[in-house]
Amino acid sequence: MKLVSDINFKTKINIVSYPSKENPALIPAILKGTSDNTCEALWIAQKENIQTGWKVITAGDEYKTIPENLIIGSIEEVKIS
């Protein structure tokens, strides 16, 4: 078992944004563990305006090893690089 914060962990995710309460949007990204017990969301389209507090969920994978729509956590900080 790997923790999502493991430096060798990567998976497809969706960031759940809220353009309207009735119709949340899914923003695709890649989640990567870091060496300091946190995670980073990578490969997010530049047009997206990610906000703290938005939920992060799994997007599943082609091998069905990670199910879709498991809540991983929420956005705590946004850094633009």
VOVEXDREN-164836 format. One record per residue (C-alpha): residue number from 0; residue in three letters; x, y, z. Coordinates in steps of 0.5 Angstrom, whole numbers. Example, Ala and Ser with C-alpha at 12.3 -4.5 7.8 and 13.67 -1.06 7.14 Angstrom:
# residues 2
num; residu; X; Y; Z
0; ALA; 25; -9; 16
1; SER; 27; -2; 14
# end
This chain:
# residues 81
num; residu; X; Y; Z
0; MET; 0; 0; 0
1; LYS; 3; 7; -2
2; LEU; 0; 13; 1
3; VAL; -2; 19; -3
4; SER; 4; 23; 0
5; ASP; 9; 18; -2
6; ILE; 14; 21; -6
7; ASN; 14; 15; -11
8; PHE; 6; 16; -12
9; LYS; 3; 19; -18
10; THR; -5; 18; -20
11; LYS; -10; 22; -25
12; ILE; -15; 26; -21
13; ASN; -20; 31; -22
14; ILE; -21; 38; -18
15; VAL; -28; 39; -16
16; SER; -29; 47; -18
17; TYR; -36; 50; -17
18; PRO; -38; 55; -22
19; SER; -45; 54; -20
20; LYS; -47; 49; -14
21; GLU; -52; 45; -18
22; ASN; -47; 44; -23
23; PRO; -40; 43; -21
24; ALA; -34; 42; -26
25; LEU; -28; 37; -26
26; ILE; -21; 40; -27
27; PRO; -16; 34; -29
28; ALA; -9; 34; -26
29; ILE; -4; 29; -24
30; LEU; -3; 28; -16
31; LYS; 4; 27; -14
32; GLY; 7; 26; -7
33; THR; 13; 30; -5
34; SER; 18; 29; 0
35; ASP; 15; 33; 6
36; ASN; 8; 29; 7
37; THR; 4; 33; 2
38; CYS; 2; 32; -5
39; GLU; 2; 37; -11
40; ALA; -3; 37; -17
41; LEU; 1; 38; -23
42; TRP; -1; 39; -31
43; ILE; -7; 44; -29
44; ALA; -9; 48; -35
45; GLN; -7; 55; -35
46; LYS; -14; 58; -36
47; GLU; -16; 55; -29
48; ASN; -17; 59; -23
49; ILE; -16; 54; -18
50; GLN; -18; 56; -11
51; THR; -17; 54; -4
52; GLY; -22; 49; -1
53; TRP; -24; 46; -7
54; LYS; -24; 38; -7
55; VAL; -19; 33; -10
56; ILE; -22; 26; -12
57; THR; -19; 21; -16
58; ALA; -20; 20; -23
59; GLY; -19; 13; -23
60; ASP; -14; 9; -28
61; GLU; -14; 4; -34
62; TYR; -12; -2; -30
63; LYS; -18; 0; -25
64; THR; -13; 0; -19
65; ILE; -15; 6; -16
66; PRO; -23; 7; -17
67; GLU; -26; 14; -19
68; ASN; -29; 19; -14
69; LEU; -25; 17; -8
70; ILE; -24; 24; -4
71; ILE; -17; 25; -3
72; GLY; -17; 32; 1
73; SER; -18; 39; -1
74; ILE; -13; 45; -4
75; GLU; -10; 48; 1
76; GLU; -5; 53; -3
77; VAL; -4; 55; -10
78; LYS; 2; 56; -13
79; ILE; 3; 59; -20
80; SER; 9; 56; -24
# end
